[in-house]
Amino acid sequence: MPFVSTWLPPERRGLALGVFGAGAGGTAISALTTAKLVDAYRTANPFLITSAVLALYAVVAWWLLRDAPGRTVPAEPPARRLGAAFRLGVTWQASALYAVALGGYVAFSVYLPAYLKTGYGLAQATRPTGWRGSCCRPWRCGRSAAGCRTASARYGC
């Protein structure tokens, strides 16, 4: 995320991080394709496809991605910067919020289909409902940028 956010001014970073985060749509693709690939071919197939796609992305990223012009490299060692972040109360608050929100999302997305199938006898969903959230993420993050600017001004981040 720091790589993406350094390319734009602060007032545009929410949208940029939203576009970056929309890549989580791969979870929806995985939910729809993994079982079908295993049934049609073999257990290793989804992992081999994912490995190939990631290797291709690594080559393309190495070839195309560059640091933003004017990016300053931190002078302090990473351990010192991490230690300073760990001493901030907001780090622990944000971590707890993220753990609850992401944990709830993952638990809900894993548990709900099983519950609907066993409790109500419904078939597995066949449409990519997870894509809706991923596609809306840039819009949500862009809209939340005003709140981020307010927090940055208030807390001096």
Residue pairs with C-beta under 8 A, 6 or more apart in sequence:
1 17
1 20
3 65
3 67
4 16
4 17
4 19
4 20
5 13
5 16
5 17
6 67
6 68
6 71
7 16
7 68
8 16
10 149
10 152
11 145
11 149
12 145
13 145
13 148
14 141
14 142
14 143
14 144
14 145
14 148
15 138
15 141
15 142
15 145
17 141
18 137
18 138
18 139
18 140
18 141
18 142
19 137
19 138
21 134
21 137
21 138
21 141
22 134
22 135
22 137
22 138
23 134
24 133
24 134
24 137
25 130
25 131
25 134
25 135
27 109
27 130
27 134
28 128
28 129
28 130
28 131
28 134
29 128
30 46
31 109
31 128
31 130
32 126
32 128
33 46
34 46
37 45
37 46
37 49
38 45
38 46
74 81
85 91
90 155
109 130
113 124
113 125
116 122
117 123
117 124
151 157
